Every structure is written in structure tokens, then in C-alpha cells.
Amino acid sequence: LGQLAVLDAESAGATSPAAEARRHLQRAVAAGAAMDAPESVWLAEARLWLARGQWLAGDRAAARGLLAEARAALARHPQLAARYRDLLCDTDRRLGA
């Protein structure tokens, strides 16, 4: 469910205001947190996308918190797919972390 919301948010971001995309991502993170294990890569991915949105909206503290949660979750996967590593590194760079 969380991954579907992320995909929905990505597609909405192309045609909807950024606030709408963030709203979709917030729902994805909430659903993922309720249903997935804390180390879920899908939940971490949703958190990374939401962190980017929060950063752009000016909520630096929320963005950094989401980034830290995603980083901790992804660190538990030593054989992590490159797409998740790349997303984490790119988000780190964008947030200046």
C-alpha cells in the first residue's frame, strides 16, 4: 500500500501542486508506518521522497528527521538495491546532510 501511494504521489507531482504530492506522501508514510516493519525499504523510500518535499516547503526539521529515519532503516539492508542507495545519497546531497 505504501509503495502504491509513493507511485501515486510521483505521478501527481507532475500535474498537481507540490502540496498535493506531499499530502500523498504523508499518507504513504503513515500507512507504511502502521503496516510495515520499521526497516522496510518501501517505508524508507516514502520517507525520502517526503523529506525532499518537506525540505522544499521549508520544514527543514521534519525533512532531516525523515532522512534520519530512512537512513537508519536502509542501513539494516547490507545488500540494498542500487536505486535505494542512489535515492538516499541524492537526498543527502539535496538536503545538505
N, C-alpha and C positions, 0 to 999 in steps of 0.2 A: 504494500500500500504506500509506504513512504517513497519508494522508488518511482511509483506512478505519479505521485504528487510532484516529485522533482522534475520529471519529464513534462508534466503539465505546466509547471512554473517556467521551465525553459522555453516552451513554446509560447506561453502567454507573454513572456518578457519581450518577445519580438513584436507583439502587436498591442500590448497593454502598458499602462504606466508602470513604472518601477514599483510603486506601492502595491499594486495588484500582484506582481511577481513575488514581492516579499511576503504578502499575505498567504499565497500558495505555499511558499517555503516554510513559513511559520507553522502552517497546518501539517506539512510533511514532517517537520522536526517533532512536533507534538505527538503525531501518530506514531512515528518511529520510536520515540522515547517510551511510549506506552506499550508498544508491541515487540520491539526488537531488543536484543541484548545491548548493553552499553557499548560494546566493542564492535557493533555492526558497521560494516563498511558502507552500507546504504545510508544509515543514520549519519555517519561521519560525512558522507558526500553531501547530504542535505544541509548539514551544519556549515560546511564550507561555502556552499552557494549562498546560504542565508547570511553568513559572515560578510561576504562581499557586498550583499545588498545593504546590510546594516551599516557597513563602513561608508558606502556611498551616500547613505541617508544621514550620515553624521553621528551615528551611535557607535562611537569607537569602542566603548567599554563592552557593549554587547558583542560586537564583532570579534574583539580579542578573546572574550570568553568562549564563544562558539568555536573559534580557531583552536583554542587550547583543548577543548573537549574532543574535537575531531582529531587533533594531533595525537592525543592520548589513546583514542580508540584505534587509530591506524597503526600506532606503534606496536600494538598487540598482534600484528599480522606480518611476520617476517618475510613472507613470500607474497607481498601485496602486488597486485597488478599495477603496471606502469601508469595506467590512467589515473589511479588514485594518488600515487606518488606525485605525478605531474600536477594534479589539481592542488594537492597540499602545498607543493613548492611554489606554484604560481600564486596561490592565495597568500602564502607567507610573504612573497615579494610584493604583492599589491597592497598588503596591509602594513608593510614595513616592519614585519615581525622578525 
